[in-house]
């Protein structure tokens, strides 16, 4: 089967059938139906990793903001270890809790 782009996925006759079906259903309800055909959906594979990274960076920034500058030198080895640990926890949480993952999906 040849892949077709969204703008020419349906023939004119098929588009008319969709318009008719949508109009019929809309007459029987108070809602509006908007059929959408897109070339490519969002990549969900990296959602957990991207979100875990962003949460880890936010937590790191918060940590550096709270800890006085004089004590930040002691974080030389602790910060990378802590970031790795936090990333693993956030990533595991996002993979195990689909509801949380859905909140962080991009449009």
N, CA, C and O atoms as CSV, one atom per row, in Angstrom:
chain,resi,resn,atom,element,x,y,z
A,1,UNK,N,N,0.839,-1.183,0.000
A,1,UNK,CA,C,0.000,0.000,0.000
A,1,UNK,C,C,0.883,1.245,0.000
A,1,UNK,O,O,1.849,1.329,0.758
A,2,UNK,N,N,0.553,2.186,-0.833
A,2,UNK,CA,C,1.316,3.429,-0.946
A,2,UNK,C,C,0.842,4.401,0.131
A,2,UNK,O,O,-0.356,4.636,0.289
A,3,UNK,N,N,1.803,4.962,0.873
A,3,UNK,CA,C,1.464,5.940,1.912
A,3,UNK,C,C,1.053,7.249,1.258
A,3,UNK,O,O,1.718,7.743,0.347
A,4,UNK,N,N,-0.056,7.801,1.741
A,4,UNK,CA,C,-0.528,9.077,1.202
A,4,UNK,C,C,-0.460,10.147,2.287
A,4,UNK,O,O,-0.626,9.854,3.471
A,5,UNK,N,N,-0.218,11.376,1.875
A,5,UNK,CA,C,-0.165,12.491,2.810
A,5,UNK,C,C,-1.578,12.818,3.294
A,5,UNK,O,O,-2.566,12.427,2.674
A,6,UNK,N,N,-1.654,13.536,4.402
A,6,UNK,CA,C,-2.943,13.858,5.016
A,6,UNK,C,C,-3.858,14.633,4.064
A,6,UNK,O,O,-5.067,14.402,4.043
A,7,UNK,N,N,-3.292,15.546,3.284
A,7,UNK,CA,C,-4.135,16.392,2.435
A,7,UNK,C,C,-4.788,15.625,1.290
A,7,UNK,O,O,-5.782,16.096,0.737
A,8,UNK,N,N,-4.270,14.475,0.923
A,8,UNK,CA,C,-4.906,13.701,-0.143
A,8,UNK,C,C,-5.169,12.248,0.279
A,8,UNK,O,O,-5.163,11.340,-0.552
A,9,UNK,N,N,-5.396,12.049,1.568
A,9,UNK,CA,C,-5.612,10.699,2.086
A,9,UNK,C,C,-6.936,10.119,1.596
A,9,UNK,O,O,-7.005,8.946,1.228
A,10,UNK,N,N,-7.997,10.949,1.590
A,10,UNK,CA,C,-9.320,10.502,1.142
A,10,UNK,C,C,-9.630,11.057,-0.238
A,10,UNK,O,O,-9.220,12.166,-0.581
A,11,UNK,N,N,-10.356,10.278,-1.022
A,11,UNK,CA,C,-10.822,10.766,-2.321
A,11,UNK,C,C,-11.942,11.770,-2.083
A,11,UNK,O,O,-12.438,11.895,-0.963
A,12,UNK,N,N,-12.342,12.481,-3.126
A,12,UNK,CA,C,-13.426,13.459,-3.003
A,12,UNK,C,C,-14.723,12.786,-2.558
A,12,UNK,O,O,-15.466,13.336,-1.744
A,13,UNK,N,N,-14.991,11.599,-3.091
A,13,UNK,CA,C,-16.212,10.867,-2.712
A,13,UNK,C,C,-16.170,10.467,-1.232
A,13,UNK,O,O,-17.179,10.555,-0.532
A,14,UNK,N,N,-15.006,10.031,-0.766
A,14,UNK,CA,C,-14.870,9.649,0.644
A,14,UNK,C,C,-15.005,10.868,1.553
A,14,UNK,O,O,-15.590,10.779,2.632
A,15,UNK,N,N,-14.467,12.001,1.120
A,15,UNK,CA,C,-14.601,13.226,1.904
A,15,UNK,C,C,-16.062,13.633,2.026
A,15,UNK,O,O,-16.505,14.077,3.085
A,16,UNK,N,N,-16.799,13.482,0.950
A,16,UNK,CA,C,-18.227,13.820,0.984
A,16,UNK,C,C,-18.987,12.868,1.908
A,16,UNK,O,O,-19.889,13.300,2.626
A,17,UNK,N,N,-18.640,11.595,1.901
A,17,UNK,CA,C,-19.266,10.637,2.809
A,17,UNK,C,C,-18.995,11.013,4.271
A,17,UNK,O,O,-19.875,10.898,5.124
A,18,UNK,N,N,-17.790,11.454,4.540
A,18,UNK,CA,C,-17.438,11.876,5.902
A,18,UNK,C,C,-18.228,13.109,6.296
A,18,UNK,O,O,-18.753,13.177,7.407
A,19,UNK,N,N,-18.323,14.094,5.395
A,19,UNK,CA,C,-19.100,15.311,5.677
A,19,UNK,C,C,-20.554,14.968,5.990
A,19,UNK,O,O,-21.140,15.502,6.933
A,20,UNK,N,N,-21.129,14.071,5.190
A,20,UNK,CA,C,-22.524,13.679,5.381
A,20,UNK,C,C,-22.712,12.971,6.723
A,20,UNK,O,O,-23.654,13.268,7.458
A,21,UNK,N,N,-21.824,12.044,7.036
A,21,UNK,CA,C,-21.912,11.310,8.297
A,21,UNK,C,C,-21.745,12.243,9.495
A,21,UNK,O,O,-22.471,12.119,10.482
A,22,UNK,N,N,-20.807,13.163,9.418
A,22,UNK,CA,C,-20.581,14.105,10.509
A,22,UNK,C,C,-21.794,15.011,10.687
A,22,UNK,O,O,-22.235,15.236,11.814
A,23,UNK,N,N,-22.337,15.532,9.591
A,23,UNK,CA,C,-23.518,16.401,9.671
A,23,UNK,C,C,-24.692,15.648,10.288
A,23,UNK,O,O,-25.435,16.214,11.090
A,24,UNK,N,N,-24.866,14.391,9.927
A,24,UNK,CA,C,-25.963,13.582,10.459
A,24,UNK,C,C,-25.829,13.404,11.976
A,24,UNK,O,O,-26.806,13.555,12.709
A,25,UNK,N,N,-24.629,13.088,12.436
A,25,UNK,CA,C,-24.409,12.893,13.871
A,25,UNK,C,C,-24.521,14.213,14.628
A,25,UNK,O,O,-25.049,14.242,15.740
A,26,UNK,N,N,-24.032,15.303,14.043
A,26,UNK,CA,C,-24.106,16.613,14.706
A,26,UNK,C,C,-25.552,17.078,14.866
A,26,UNK,O,O,-25.876,17.773,15.829
A,27,UNK,N,N,-26.417,16.703,13.937
A,27,UNK,CA,C,-27.841,17.063,14.047
A,27,UNK,C,C,-28.484,16.392,15.250
A,27,UNK,O,O,-29.437,16.923,15.819
A,28,UNK,N,N,-27.980,15.248,15.639
A,28,UNK,CA,C,-28.567,14.484,16.735
A,28,UNK,C,C,-27.900,14.762,18.082
A,28,UNK,O,O,-28.262,14.159,19.092
A,29,UNK,N,N,-26.949,15.653,18.096
A,29,UNK,CA,C,-26.251,15.954,19.350
A,29,UNK,C,C,-26.000,17.445,19.458
A,29,UNK,O,O,-26.260,18.205,18.525
A,30,UNK,N,N,-25.491,17.850,20.604
A,30,UNK,CA,C,-25.150,19.258,20.805
A,30,UNK,C,C,-23.666,19.510,20.577
A,30,UNK,O,O,-23.194,20.641,20.693
A,31,UNK,N,N,-22.947,18.469,20.259
A,31,UNK,CA,C,-21.509,18.586,20.073
A,31,UNK,C,C,-21.128,18.877,18.635
A,31,UNK,O,O,-21.955,18.831,17.725
A,32,UNK,N,N,-19.862,19.174,18.460
A,32,UNK,CA,C,-19.302,19.398,17.133
A,32,UNK,C,C,-18.213,18.349,16.905
A,32,UNK,O,O,-17.373,18.113,17.772
A,33,UNK,N,N,-18.240,17.737,15.748
A,33,UNK,CA,C,-17.249,16.728,15.405
A,33,UNK,C,C,-16.286,17.330,14.399
A,33,UNK,O,O,-16.695,17.917,13.397
A,34,UNK,N,N,-15.000,17.176,14.680
A,34,UNK,CA,C,-13.976,17.700,13.787
A,34,UNK,C,C,-13.033,16.556,13.417
A,34,UNK,O,O,-12.111,16.249,14.172
A,35,UNK,N,N,-13.250,15.928,12.275
A,35,UNK,CA,C,-12.331,14.862,11.856
A,35,UNK,C,C,-10.975,15.459,11.491
A,35,UNK,O,O,-10.898,16.506,10.848
A,36,UNK,N,N,-9.914,14.783,11.907
A,36,UNK,CA,C,-8.565,15.277,11.634
A,36,UNK,C,C,-7.708,14.121,11.123
A,36,UNK,O,O,-7.658,13.048,11.723
A,37,UNK,N,N,-7.049,14.366,10.021
A,37,UNK,CA,C,-6.081,13.416,9.483
A,37,UNK,C,C,-4.742,14.152,9.450
A,37,UNK,O,O,-4.620,15.209,8.832
A,38,UNK,N,N,-3.748,13.585,10.117
A,38,UNK,CA,C,-2.435,14.231,10.149
A,38,UNK,C,C,-1.378,13.279,9.598
A,38,UNK,O,O,-1.541,12.060,9.636
A,39,UNK,N,N,-0.297,13.855,9.087
A,39,UNK,CA,C,0.777,13.042,8.513
A,39,UNK,C,C,1.507,12.219,9.567
A,39,UNK,O,O,1.887,11.076,9.311
A,40,UNK,N,N,1.706,12.798,10.759
A,40,UNK,CA,C,2.478,12.101,11.783
A,40,UNK,C,C,2.016,12.547,13.155
A,40,UNK,O,O,1.841,13.742,13.396
A,41,UNK,N,N,1.818,11.608,14.045
A,41,UNK,CA,C,1.441,11.922,15.417
A,41,UNK,C,C,2.700,12.217,16.234
A,41,UNK,O,O,3.821,11.967,15.790
A,42,UNK,N,N,2.492,12.744,17.418
A,42,UNK,CA,C,3.604,13.038,18.311
A,42,UNK,C,C,4.331,11.758,18.699
A,42,UNK,O,O,3.738,10.680,18.736
A,43,UNK,N,N,5.599,11.888,18.982
A,43,UNK,CA,C,6.395,10.741,19.409
A,43,UNK,C,C,6.245,10.582,20.921
A,43,UNK,O,O,6.747,11.399,21.693
A,44,UNK,N,N,5.557,9.534,21.330
A,44,UNK,CA,C,5.340,9.303,22.748
A,44,UNK,C,C,6.502,8.557,23.392
A,44,UNK,O,O,6.589,8.472,24.617
A,45,UNK,N,N,7.377,8.027,22.580
A,45,UNK,CA,C,8.470,7.208,23.104
A,45,UNK,C,C,9.397,8.014,24.018
A,45,UNK,O,O,9.919,7.469,24.990
A,46,UNK,N,N,9.607,9.272,23.731
A,46,UNK,CA,C,10.552,10.075,24.499
A,46,UNK,C,C,9.889,10.950,25.549
A,46,UNK,O,O,10.564,11.735,26.215
A,47,UNK,N,N,8.568,10.826,25.709
A,47,UNK,CA,C,7.863,11.671,26.665
A,47,UNK,C,C,8.380,11.482,28.079
A,47,UNK,O,O,8.645,12.463,28.774
A,48,UNK,N,N,8.527,10.246,28.516
A,48,UNK,CA,C,8.995,9.985,29.880
A,48,UNK,C,C,10.425,10.483,30.066
A,48,UNK,O,O,10.730,11.110,31.081
A,49,UNK,N,N,11.301,10.215,29.108
A,49,UNK,CA,C,12.697,10.648,29.232
A,49,UNK,C,C,12.804,12.171,29.220
A,49,UNK,O,O,13.527,12.750,30.030
A,50,UNK,N,N,12.082,12.821,28.299
A,50,UNK,CA,C,12.118,14.291,28.218
A,50,UNK,C,C,11.579,14.918,29.502
A,50,UNK,O,O,12.167,15.859,30.035
A,51,UNK,N,N,10.473,14.398,29.987
A,51,UNK,CA,C,9.865,14.942,31.201
A,51,UNK,C,C,10.736,14.681,32.420
A,51,UNK,O,O,10.888,15.557,33.272
A,52,UNK,N,N,11.309,13.484,32.513
A,52,UNK,CA,C,12.197,13.177,33.638
A,52,UNK,C,C,13.413,14.096,33.624
A,52,UNK,O,O,13.858,14.555,34.676
A,53,UNK,N,N,13.951,14.365,32.443
A,53,UNK,CA,C,15.090,15.274,32.329
A,53,UNK,C,C,14.711,16.677,32.798
A,53,UNK,O,O,15.454,17.302,33.554
A,54,UNK,N,N,13.559,17.170,32.352
A,54,UNK,CA,C,13.125,18.522,32.731
A,54,UNK,C,C,12.857,18.619,34.238
A,54,UNK,O,O,13.214,19.614,34.868
A,55,UNK,N,N,12.234,17.594,34.811
A,55,UNK,CA,C,11.989,17.590,36.258
A,55,UNK,C,C,13.310,17.542,37.030
A,55,UNK,O,O,13.455,18.205,38.057
A,56,UNK,N,N,14.255,16.769,36.543
A,56,UNK,CA,C,15.568,16.686,37.189
A,56,UNK,C,C,16.289,18.023,37.135
A,56,UNK,O,O,16.887,18.447,38.124
A,57,UNK,N,N,16.236,18.689,35.989
A,57,UNK,CA,C,16.901,19.991,35.868
A,57,UNK,C,C,16.225,21.039,36.759
A,57,UNK,O,O,16.899,21.882,37.351
A,58,UNK,N,N,14.900,20.983,36.852
A,58,UNK,CA,C,14.195,21.916,37.737
A,58,UNK,C,C,14.574,21.676,39.192
A,58,UNK,O,O,14.787,22.624,39.947
A,59,UNK,N,N,14.658,20.412,39.584
A,59,UNK,CA,C,15.046,20.082,40.954
A,59,UNK,C,C,16.496,20.499,41.226
A,59,UNK,O,O,16.810,20.967,42.320
A,60,UNK,N,N,17.365,20.333,40.250
A,60,UNK,CA,C,18.763,20.747,40.389
A,60,UNK,C,C,18.862,22.261,40.551
A,60,UNK,O,O,19.590,22.753,41.412
A,61,UNK,N,N,18.126,22.993,39.721
A,61,UNK,CA,C,18.130,24.455,39.821
A,61,UNK,C,C,17.599,24.908,41.180
A,61,UNK,O,O,18.147,25.824,41.793
A,62,UNK,N,N,16.542,24.266,41.643
A,62,UNK,CA,C,15.988,24.601,42.958
A,62,UNK,C,C,17.002,24.315,44.069
A,62,UNK,O,O,17.156,25.107,44.999
A,63,UNK,N,N,17.681,23.191,43.963
A,63,UNK,CA,C,18.706,22.829,44.952
A,63,UNK,C,C,19.825,23.866,44.983
A,63,UNK,O,O,20.235,24.311,46.055
A,64,UNK,N,N,20.319,24.249,43.807
A,64,UNK,CA,C,21.405,25.234,43.744
A,64,UNK,C,C,20.950,26.616,44.214
A,64,UNK,O,O,21.755,27.400,44.717
A,65,UNK,N,N,19.676,26.908,44.051
A,65,UNK,CA,C,19.144,28.205,44.480
A,65,UNK,C,C,19.012,28.244,46.007
A,65,UNK,O,O,19.255,29.273,46.637
A,66,UNK,N,N,18.626,27.109,46.587
A,66,UNK,CA,C,18.413,27.055,48.041
A,66,UNK,C,C,19.733,26.987,48.804
A,66,UNK,O,O,19.884,27.653,49.828
A,67,UNK,N,N,20.689,26.195,48.323
A,67,UNK,CA,C,21.959,26.002,49.034
A,67,UNK,C,C,22.850,27.231,48.842
A,67,UNK,O,O,23.028,27.686,47.712
A,68,UNK,N,N,23.406,27.769,49.915
A,68,UNK,CA,C,24.292,28.945,49.801
A,68,UNK,C,C,25.498,28.653,48.902
A,68,UNK,O,O,25.970,27.518,48.833
A,69,UNK,N,N,25.980,29.671,48.227
A,69,UNK,CA,C,27.093,29.524,47.277
A,69,UNK,C,C,28.344,28.973,47.949
A,69,UNK,O,O,29.131,28.278,47.307
A,70,UNK,N,N,28.536,29.267,49.215
A,70,UNK,CA,C,29.737,28.789,49.906
A,70,UNK,C,C,29.721,27.274,50.088
A,70,UNK,O,O,30.778,26.654,50.204
A,71,UNK,N,N,28.538,26.676,50.114
A,71,UNK,CA,C,28.432,25.235,50.320
A,71,UNK,C,C,28.280,24.468,49.003
A,71,UNK,O,O,28.286,23.237,49.014
A,72,UNK,N,N,28.147,25.155,47.888
A,72,UNK,CA,C,27.911,24.485,46.613
A,72,UNK,C,C,29.117,23.704,46.122
A,72,UNK,O,O,28.955,22.766,45.342
A,73,UNK,N,N,30.320,24.060,46.553
A,73,UNK,CA,C,31.515,23.319,46.133
A,73,UNK,C,C,31.497,21.880,46.654
A,73,UNK,O,O,32.107,20.995,46.055
A,74,UNK,N,N,30.802,21.650,47.762
A,74,UNK,CA,C,30.699,20.301,48.311
A,74,UNK,C,C,29.814,19.412,47.434
A,74,UNK,O,O,29.785,18.196,47.621
A,75,UNK,N,N,29.100,20.004,46.489
A,75,UNK,CA,C,28.202,19.249,45.619
A,75,UNK,C,C,28.911,18.706,44.381
A,75,UNK,O,O,28.266,18.127,43.507
A,76,UNK,N,N,30.244,18.886,44.295
A,76,UNK,CA,C,30.988,18.514,43.090
A,76,UNK,C,C,30.703,17.082,42.647
A,76,UNK,O,O,30.463,16.856,41.460
A,77,UNK,N,N,30.719,16.128,43.535
A,77,UNK,CA,C,30.434,14.737,43.174
A,77,UNK,C,C,29.000,14.352,43.495
A,77,UNK,O,O,28.456,13.432,42.885
A,78,UNK,N,N,28.378,15.046,44.449
A,78,UNK,CA,C,27.029,14.692,44.862
A,78,UNK,C,C,25.976,15.088,43.831
A,78,UNK,O,O,24.985,14.380,43.651
A,79,UNK,N,N,26.185,16.211,43.158
A,79,UNK,CA,C,25.193,16.699,42.208
A,79,UNK,C,C,25.000,15.748,41.019
A,79,UNK,O,O,23.855,15.428,40.699
A,80,UNK,N,N,26.060,15.283,40.351
A,80,UNK,CA,C,25.844,14.324,39.251
A,80,UNK,C,C,25.189,13.021,39.709
A,80,UNK,O,O,24.325,12.477,39.020
A,81,UNK,N,N,25.600,12.528,40.864
A,81,UNK,CA,C,25.010,11.295,41.394
A,81,UNK,C,C,23.536,11.530,41.731
A,81,UNK,O,O,22.675,10.708,41.416
A,82,UNK,N,N,23.267,12.653,42.367
A,82,UNK,CA,C,21.883,12.993,42.723
A,82,UNK,C,C,21.001,13.175,41.498
A,82,UNK,O,O,19.856,12.725,41.481
A,83,UNK,N,N,21.534,13.837,40.468
A,83,UNK,CA,C,20.775,14.030,39.223
A,83,UNK,C,C,20.456,12.698,38.554
A,83,UNK,O,O,19.341,12.485,38.077
A,84,UNK,N,N,21.430,11.816,38.523
A,84,UNK,CA,C,21.220,10.493,37.923
A,84,UNK,C,C,20.156,9.730,38.697
A,84,UNK,O,O,19.273,9.110,38.104
A,85,UNK,N,N,20.239,9.776,40.013
A,85,UNK,CA,C,19.271,9.096,40.864
A,85,UNK,C,C,17.866,9.680,40.663
A,85,UNK,O,O,16.895,8.936,40.522
A,86,UNK,N,N,17.766,11.016,40.651
A,86,UNK,CA,C,16.462,11.676,40.455
A,86,UNK,C,C,15.892,11.360,39.079
A,86,UNK,O,O,14.697,11.091,38.952
A,87,UNK,N,N,16.728,11.390,38.051
A,87,UNK,CA,C,16.263,11.068,36.708
A,87,UNK,C,C,15.675,9.662,36.680
A,87,UNK,O,O,14.601,9.447,36.118
A,88,UNK,N,N,16.373,8.709,37.282
A,88,UNK,CA,C,15.886,7.322,37.293
A,88,UNK,C,C,14.546,7.215,38.010
A,88,UNK,O,O,13.652,6.506,37.548
A,89,UNK,N,N,14.398,7.905,39.124
A,89,UNK,CA,C,13.128,7.869,39.865
A,89,UNK,C,C,12.012,8.502,39.044
A,89,UNK,O,O,10.936,7.920,38.909
A,90,UNK,N,N,12.259,9.699,38.490
A,90,UNK,CA,C,11.232,10.373,37.684
A,90,UNK,C,C,10.854,9.535,36.467
A,90,UNK,O,O,9.673,9.406,36.145
A,91,UNK,N,N,11.845,8.968,35.793
A,91,UNK,CA,C,11.582,8.155,34.604
A,91,UNK,C,C,10.734,6.929,34.966
A,91,UNK,O,O,9.774,6.608,34.266
A,92,UNK,N,N,11.089,6.251,36.054
A,92,UNK,CA,C,10.334,5.082,36.496
A,92,UNK,C,C,8.894,5.472,36.835
A,92,UNK,O,O,7.953,4.774,36.457
A,93,UNK,N,N,8.728,6.586,37.546
A,93,UNK,CA,C,7.374,7.042,37.903
A,93,UNK,C,C,6.540,7.321,36.657
A,93,UNK,O,O,5.376,6.926,36.586
A,94,UNK,N,N,7.127,7.996,35.680
A,94,UNK,CA,C,6.392,8.347,34.468
A,94,UNK,C,C,6.030,7.115,33.644
A,94,UNK,O,O,4.968,7.074,33.023
A,95,UNK,N,N,6.897,6.125,33.635
A,95,UNK,CA,C,6.613,4.897,32.896
A,95,UNK,C,C,5.550,4.051,33.594
A,95,UNK,O,O,4.786,3.349,32.931
A,96,UNK,N,N,5.493,4.108,34.911
A,96,UNK,CA,C,4.560,3.277,35.673
A,96,UNK,C,C,3.215,3.938,35.925
A,96,UNK,O,O,2.248,3.254,36.262
A,97,UNK,N,N,3.134,5.258,35.766
A,97,UNK,CA,C,1.889,5.990,36.013
A,97,UNK,C,C,1.439,6.691,34.730
A,97,UNK,O,O,1.801,7.844,34.498
A,98,UNK,N,N,0.654,6.006,33.897
A,98,UNK,CA,C,0.226,6.594,32.619
A,98,UNK,C,C,-0.536,7.911,32.774
A,98,UNK,O,O,-0.435,8.783,31.911
A,99,UNK,N,N,-1.295,8.067,33.856
A,99,UNK,CA,C,-2.043,9.312,34.058
A,99,UNK,C,C,-1.087,10.491,34.215
A,99,UNK,O,O,-1.342,11.574,33.690
A,100,UNK,N,N,0.005,10.283,34.931
A,100,UNK,CA,C,1.008,11.337,35.095
A,100,UNK,C,C,1.702,11.631,33.768
A,100,UNK,O,O,1.981,12.786,33.445
A,101,UNK,N,N,1.972,10.591,33.016
A,101,UNK,CA,C,2.617,10.752,31.708
A,101,UNK,C,C,1.715,11.543,30.753
A,101,UNK,O,O,2.201,12.377,29.989
A,102,UNK,N,N,0.411,11.283,30.796
A,102,UNK,CA,C,-0.529,11.999,29.915
A,102,UNK,C,C,-0.545,13.503,30.184
A,102,UNK,O,O,-0.707,14.310,29.268
A,103,UNK,N,N,-0.374,13.865,31.456
A,103,UNK,CA,C,-0.368,15.284,31.813
A,103,UNK,C,C,0.799,16.002,31.146
A,103,UNK,O,O,0.689,17.179,30.801
A,104,UNK,N,N,1.905,15.309,30.965
A,104,UNK,CA,C,3.128,15.917,30.447
A,104,UNK,C,C,3.305,15.794,28.938
A,104,UNK,O,O,4.320,16.238,28.401
A,105,UNK,N,N,2.335,15.200,28.245
A,105,UNK,CA,C,2.437,15.079,26.784
A,105,UNK,C,C,2.336,16.436,26.119
A,105,UNK,O,O,1.581,17.304,26.559
A,106,UNK,N,N,3.098,16.610,25.061
A,106,UNK,CA,C,3.007,17.853,24.293
A,106,UNK,C,C,1.798,17.798,23.378
A,106,UNK,O,O,1.336,16.712,23.028
A,107,UNK,N,N,1.289,18.933,22.991
A,107,UNK,CA,C,0.142,18.963,22.088
A,107,UNK,C,C,0.603,18.584,20.713
A,107,UNK,O,O,-0.201,18.542,19.782
